Amino acid sequence: MTTIFLICAVVGGTVLVAQFVMTLIGLGGDALGVDLPGDLDGEPDSVFSGDGLAGAQGDPGAIFRILSFRTVVAALAFFGIGGLAADSIGASPAATLLVATGSGALALVAVYWLMRGVCSLKSDGTARIERTVGRHGTVYVSIPARRDGSGKIQMNLQNRTMEFDAVTDGARLVPGAKVMVVDVVTPSTVAVEPIEARERNEV
């Protein structure tokens, strides 16, 4: 058993360190991360999320969603380390195997939750025009009345100053006028109205 534990610790540990080094030099974890069904690069589904173990009752295969290349490698490494540690203190073969299995299982779950946390911290930096609705902006280029052409507005979106084409159903809007986005017309054009008019309509 000692040889098996040693092989698992060396192989798993080597791959784990290699993944870490590749991530540091910019190659990313995917360089060695051909994931199994539980892909942590997307939205991870797991028996351990949401309603916890209850999810396994309706889906017998749910337990396997936690598996990925990263989690399996971590489990392999800690299975070997745990086994070697138990063996070094003279534990019985049964106890040694139990410690090794428990260490591997804990590493599997710990790495899964760690990767899940890292994925949740990733933010989408794309400035989506749909997020402009309800936000205030300033007319940058005059906007013709009654949608007889388009102008431009500037606004702060996702901590960036963005510029969009804009149309209005009301009177002509001159540069410097404060407006609110009320609709998205095209992927690059929004509909706006003066903030004063909007406030009057809400009263």
C-alpha positions, -999 to 999 in steps of 0.1 A, spaced: 0 0 0 29 24 8 40 22 -29 5 30 -41 2 60 -17 37 72 -28 27 70 -65 -6 89 -59 12 116 -39 39 121 -65 17 120 -96 -11 140 -81 13 165 -65 33 170 -96 3 177 -118 -12 200 -91 21 220 -89 23 221 -127 -12 235 -130 -4 262 -104 29 272 -122 11 273 -156 -15 296 -141 11 319 -127 29 322 -161 -4 329 -179 -11 296 -195 -42 290 -174 -54 260 -156 -69 246 -188 -35 237 -201 -38 205 -181 -75 209 -173 -95 187 -196 -125 185 -173 -146 156 -166 -184 162 -164 -182 187 -136 -167 215 -156 -157 243 -132 -150 268 -160 -186 274 -166 -215 275 -141 -208 245 -120 -237 223 -110 -232 200 -81 -250 179 -56 -233 201 -30 -250 233 -43 -284 247 -38 -304 222 -18 -273 202 -9 -274 164 -9 -312 166 -14 -305 172 -51 -291 137 -54 -325 122 -47 -339 134 -80 -308 128 -100 -287 97 -93 -258 110 -114 -256 144 -96 -228 133 -74 -205 130 -104 -209 167 -113 -183 176 -87 -157 157 -106 -132 177 -128 -96 173 -137 -86 197 -109 -106 181 -82 -96 145 -92 -59 155 -92 -62 171 -58 -80 140 -44 -53 118 -58 -25 138 -43 -41 140 -9 -51 104 -10 -14 95 -13 -3 121 13 -29 111 38 -20 74 34 17 80 38 11 101 69 -11 74 85 13 47 75 43 67 90 27 67 125 21 29 124 -17 29 118 -34 -3 108 -40 -10 71 -77 -4 75 -72 29 94 -45 40 69 -69 33 40 -97 52 58 -75 82 64 -63 82 28 -98 80 15 -110 107 38 -82 130 29 -88 125 -8 -126 132 -4 -120 163 16 -95 176 -10 -120 169 -38 -147 189 -21 -124 217 -9 -109 223 -44 -144 222 -59 -156 249 -36 -124 269 -40 -128 269 -78 -165 276 -75 -156 307 -54 -130 318 -79 -155 315 -108 -180 335 -89 -155 364 -85 -151 366 -123 -170 397 -136 -182 402 -171 -165 434 -183 -187 436 -214 -208 468 -214 -242 456 -223 -265 482 -238 -295 467 -220 -280 479 -188 -284 515 -199 -322 515 -194 -332 537 -164 -298 553 -163 -290 590 -167 -267 604 -194 -257 637 -211 -264 646 -247 -231 648 -266 -243 654 -301 -278 670 -307 -306 645 -309 -333 655 -336 -369 657 -325 -394 629 -330 -368 603 -341 -359 623 -372 -324 610 -370 -300 602 -341 -276 620 -319 -252 608 -293 -252 606 -255 -224 599 -230 -230 581 -197 -212 562 -170 -218 524 -174 -199 498 -154 -174 525 -142 -166 535 -177 -177 565 -198 -196 551 -227 -210 567 -258 -242 556 -275 -263 567 -305 -296 581 -292 -331 590 -305 -360 607 -288 -398 609 -293 -400 644 -280 -384 678 -288 -349 683 -300 -322 677 -274 -292 699 -274 -257 691 -261 -254 692 -224 -291 682 -218 -296 656 -191 -315 626 -202 -327 592 -191 -325 561 -212 -360 546 -216 -355 519 -242 -330 501 -264 -338 506 -301 -309 487 -317 -277 471 -305 -260 505 -306 -289 529 -302 -310 539 -272 -342 560 -268 -340 588 -243 -361 616 -229 -353 647 -209 -351 640 -171 -374 669 -165 -401 654 -187 -397 621 -171 -401 636 -137 -433 654 -147 -448 622 -161 -441 604 -128 -458 631 -107 
